């Protein structure tokens, strides 16, 4: 049985490339330190050198074309939403 996206995304993902608004890439040195953690129930974190530097929540829309992910990033009392697209292919998350 093929895992649903909500199940398949749960885990720890080592970043290989990161793009932010307007297609700007994060530097290779920064990316080498990053790990994304997606938890069951919608919690997520971003680690740099093993230390959690970002906490938030995520929601997936696997029915969208392309598939959509919203990440709500908490920064103190403030929240911001990062909208993105994703693809899951075995042990690869793009």
N, C-alpha and C positions, 0 to 999 in steps of 0.2 A: 504494500500500500504506500502510495506517495504521500509524504507529509504535506499538510497544508502550510501555506506561507506563515501563518501565525505560530505554528509549531517549529517550522524549519529555521526561522530567523533567530530563535532563542539560542543564545550562546555568546561566545567571545570571538570577535572578528578582528584580525590584524589588518590595519590600514595599509594599502599599497599606493593609493593615490586619493587625494581629496580635492574636490572643487567646491568653491563657495561662489556666491553671487557673481553674475556676469562671466561665469566660466573661469574665474581666477583660481589658479591652483595654489595649494598650500605647498611650501618648500619641501623638498625631499628630506631634509634634516628634521623638520617638524613631523612629517608623515611617519618617519621611521620610529618615532616615539609613541605613536597613537594606536590605541586599541579601543574598539567599540564593543559595548556589552549590551545586549538586548535580553531583557528578562521576561518570563511569562507574566502575563497580566498587564504589560504595557510600560514597565519601567525601563529606563535605559541610562547608561552612563558612558562617558568618554574618559579614557585613562591616558595619561602622558607619563611615560616611564613608570608604569604600574600604579600611579597615584590617580584616583578619580578627580578630575578637574571640572567635569560637567555632569550635572544630574538633570534628568528630565523624564519625559514620557514620549511614547511614540504610538501612532496608529497607522495601520496598513489599509490600503484599499486595493486588494488583489484583483478586483473586477474592473478597475480603471485600465485604460490603454493609453500610455504605458502604466504599469502598476505604480501606485502612488504611496509615499510614506510622508507623514507629517511628524516632525520632532518638535516637541515643546520643550525648550531649554529654560531651566530655572536659573536666574542670576539674582541671588538674594531674594528680595520681595517682588522682583520683576520676572516676567515670562516673555519669551519671544518664540514665534513659530517659524520653523524652517521647513519649507515644502520641498519635496524631492521626488525622484522616481527611483525604482529599484528593480533588480532582477536577481532571482535566486536560481542557481544552477549547480546542484549537488552541494559541494562544500565551498562554493564561490558566491559571495554577495557583491553585486555591483550596484 
